[in-house]
Amino acid sequence: MNSKELFKESKKYLPGGVDSPVRAFKPNPFFVERAKGSKIWDVDGNLYIDHCLAYGPLILGHCNSKIIEDVYKQIQNGSSYGAPTENEITLAKMVIGRVPCAEMVRFVNSGTEATMSAIRLARGYTQKNKIIKFSGSYHGAHDYVLVKSGSGAATLPDSLGIPEDTTKNTLSVPFNDQTALSNLIAREKDEIAAIIVEPVMGNIGCVEPKEGFLEFLREITEKNNIILIFDEVITGFRLSVGGAQTHYSVTPDLVTFGKILGGGYPIGAFAGKRELMEMIAPSGSVYQAGTFNGNPVSVAAGISALNQLDHSFYNELNKKGDYLRNQISETIYNLDLNLQTVGLSSMFQIYFNENPILNYEDAKKSDTEKFLVYFRELMKNGVFIPPSQFECNFISNAHNYEDLEKVVIAIENSLKIAWNK
Ligand SMILES: *Cc1c(COP(=O)(O)O)cnc(C)c1O
């Protein structure tokens, strides 16, 4: 069966034909046959340079040979034990050695579980209920954080099946807006347990914090006895050895991880100061548990991945990012278009928007219809990116300059079509 037929078949058995909503783009997603390095092949015989990279985990590309070797060794000795292993200590020490705020770690299975547990911990520690997030930020698919902004700072559920009682404690303000945040905290300060923030907003495209914004978050949370949680599910082990907190030199109280930490296998983690982390069961009374927590296969892959991610790795990778973003900017300039090339390190995106983007409110004004034309043309030109203006594109070390040159030409061709140039 080809992708079109598989999608039709799939829709009979899987809601919407996929297991996660963003995968279901029109007219039909391609079904994957295999992938290697920077490339992914579909069942229809097409080859794409992959800048989706599983939405972030694959900083070492597909089928990294060292990870395959280490995972293979592990699966010969078992896939799950329900008992601790030495490798969990090894990976915890690697995280603690790299990430400034991390003194202890709990391994879970996904970024969703990590943020859910970190928020519970912040609430347990402060004995307060409300949390603040930034509009457009994504912290996984659990009830506390699936909210959209309503009137004022009130927030409404983003999905059926979530009681308003659950989200009434989740407040939101625009990213990069110090005044809105100060006002909200002044009104609610005795009730706020935590601020959770993606240090770089990676789920509305790619938006960096304004200079001083993360420092401001650190200051205002310290003053008001609020736990600062950095959701580094994307930026962790992506921006640098120590993630966004090293890159921007701001240390939160808690951090959440996922994606890259598992070397391409399912994992999540949250980490932070000892005083906080010791409140987690069984050492403390904030409950957290999981059958597959600290899964030996994911942990082996994580160790294997982090071992390869040293300073020189990021230097090389970030150069590729700079090269690609520069080439894209130049292409846009030469086509006489006014679009925003954004990103840092190995993250990039083009906003189909004439104005700089500071937050979700700005990002929403982008031309999403033209973006979808651009996305489809990129596919025809052999490049796969996430099918949305509001996702980030990634580069892995498996992408070489020849790949990137091809990508720039594909982008040029696709922009021309989208804008009738
Ligand atoms: C992907 C993501 C999550 C959720 O992680 P899952 O492993 O998909 O549950 C949480 N926060 C951010 C910032 C993410 O990008």
The ligand as a Gaussian input file, in Angstrom:
#p B3LYP/6-31G(d) Opt

LIG

0 1
 C        7.514000      18.060000      23.416000
 C        7.342000      18.938000      24.585000
 C        6.727000      18.510000      25.778000
 C        6.035000      17.191000      25.881000
 O        6.896000      16.105000      25.781000
 P        6.289000      14.673000      25.353000
 O        7.456000      13.755000      25.490000
 O        5.758000      14.822000      23.976000
 O        5.214000      14.363000      26.346000
 C        6.760000      19.347000      26.864000
 N        7.344000      20.559000      26.799000
 C        7.926000      21.014000      25.680000
 C        8.607000      22.354000      25.688000
 C        7.925000      20.234000      24.527000
 O        8.466000      20.709000      23.401000

